[in-house]
Amino acid sequence: MTARILITGAAGGVGTLMRTRLAAPDRTLRLLDVAPLPAAADGERVELVTASVTDQAAMDEACRGVDAVIHLGGHSLERPWEQILDVNINGTHVVLEAARRAGVRRVVLASSNHAVGYYRASGGEAPDYLFPQPDTYYGVSKVALEALGSLYASRYGLDVIAVRIGSCFEKPRDFRMLATWLSPDDAGRLFEACLSAPSPGFRVVWGVSDNTRRWFSLAEAEALGYKSEDDSEVYAEEVVAAGGEPPADSPARTHLGGLWCTPEFDTAVKEYGR
């Protein structure tokens, strides 16, 4: 059992969902975010830290005495390049460097399906180590996150697992998420597997549930000990009734990144013009 875990981005969507699911009687969660965090509930073993992942001194301190880091911090949607560069890319470097300095041997990094968003969903079950095809600056930041994780594993001997998260919500919100959904309970199971697998080195794994309609391989995640117990299909009728099915040529059907591959997400044009 990992006794003390630092979770960055703990006030965000996934961080909030993991707060209870990663709790254990003999474990302390050190929760870090720039945003306010709810106070500890009665009997809850948490330590609350207000800090930015871009602050090296603060991250050095936050990593002291922890057994593992789960790095969820950063912008979770597309942003201008300067913001992505500072928070998502530089922030990941700061976290990994802080872990190295503090002697933390295990880091789990939240990557994303958007690191490979332009991959065709019709190409069969997407392998875990699919070559990067980012769909946005955000996707580029996840490619950089994986590269930094690989560097710190190879050069410094850290165990680093990059989880290419699909869509982690209480239930799927649209048709595409019937393929990409990662249930919160399965997310907890996957993170536990990432924390406990012996000497994984550097890994890239898909973070999805074993959905009937999934586009992704679960081979690497299962090799770590992950066992999905959920399937988005139980929500399929509800999802289709609420939002319908996109046409066959919609990116929501044809690309792993879905609508993030459309001109709406062309941040460079919005910022700099053509």
BELRA-V140584 format. One record per pair of residues at least 24 apart in sequence whose C-alpha atoms are under 8 Angstrom apart, sorted by the first residue. I is the first residue (numbers start at 1). J is the second residue. Records with the same first field share a line. If there is no record, write none. Layout:
# BELRA-V140584
I: J  J
This chain:
# BELRA-V140584
1: 26  27  196
2: 27  67  68  195  196
3: 27  28  66  67
4: 28  29  30  65  66  67  68
5: 29  30  66  67  68  69  70
6: 30  31  32  62  63  66  68  69  70  71
7: 31  32  69  70  71  72
8: 32  33  53  69  70  71  72  73
9: 33  34  71  72  73  74
10: 37  72  73
11: 35  36  37
12: 73
13: 169
14: 72  168  169  184
15: 72
17: 184
18: 184  187  188
21: 185  188
22: 188  192
30: 62
33: 73
53: 87  91  92  94  95
54: 86  87  90  91  94  95
55: 91  94
56: 94  95  98
59: 94  95  98
60: 98  99  101  102
63: 98  99  102  104
64: 102
65: 102
66: 104
67: 104  105  106
68: 104  105  106  107  108  195
69: 99  104  106  107  108
70: 107  108  109  110
71: 95  107  108  109  110
72: 109  110
75: 138
76: 138
77: 138
78: 136  137  138  265  267
79: 137  138  267
80: 137  267  268  271
81: 137
84: 137  138  141
85: 141
88: 138  141  142  145
89: 141  142  144  145
92: 145  148
93: 145  148
96: 148  149  152
100: 156  158
104: 158
105: 157  158  159
106: 158  159  160  195
107: 158  159  160  161
108: 160  161  162  163  191  194  195
109: 145  146  149  160  161  162  163
110: 162  163  164  165
111: 142  143  145  146  162  163  164  165
112: 139  142  163  164  165  166
113: 139  164  165  166  256  257
114: 138  139  142  256  257  260
115: 139  140  141  142  143  164
116: 256  257
117: 255  256  257  258  260  261
118: 255  256  257  261
119: 255  256  257
120: 254  255  256
121: 215  253  254  255  256
122: 254  255
124: 215
125: 214  215  216  217
126: 215  216  217
127: 216  217
128: 204  205  206  216  217  218  219  220
129: 204  205
135: 257  260  261
136: 260  261  265  266  267
137: 267
146: 204
149: 202
150: 202
153: 201  202
154: 202
157: 201
158: 201  202
159: 199  200  201  202
160: 200  201  202  203
161: 194  200  201  202  203  204  205
162: 202  203  204  205
163: 204  205  206  207
164: 204  205  206  207
165: 206  207  208
166: 206  207  208
167: 208
171: 232  235
172: 232  235  239
173: 239
174: 239  240  243
175: 236  239  240  243  244  245  246  252
176: 252  253  258
177: 232
178: 211  213  214  232  233  235  236
179: 211  212  213  214  215  232
180: 208  209  211  214  215
181: 208  209  211  232
182: 207  208  209
183: 208  209  230
186: 227  228  229  230
189: 226  227  228
190: 221  226  227
193: 221  224  225  226
194: 224
197: 224  225
200: 224
215: 256
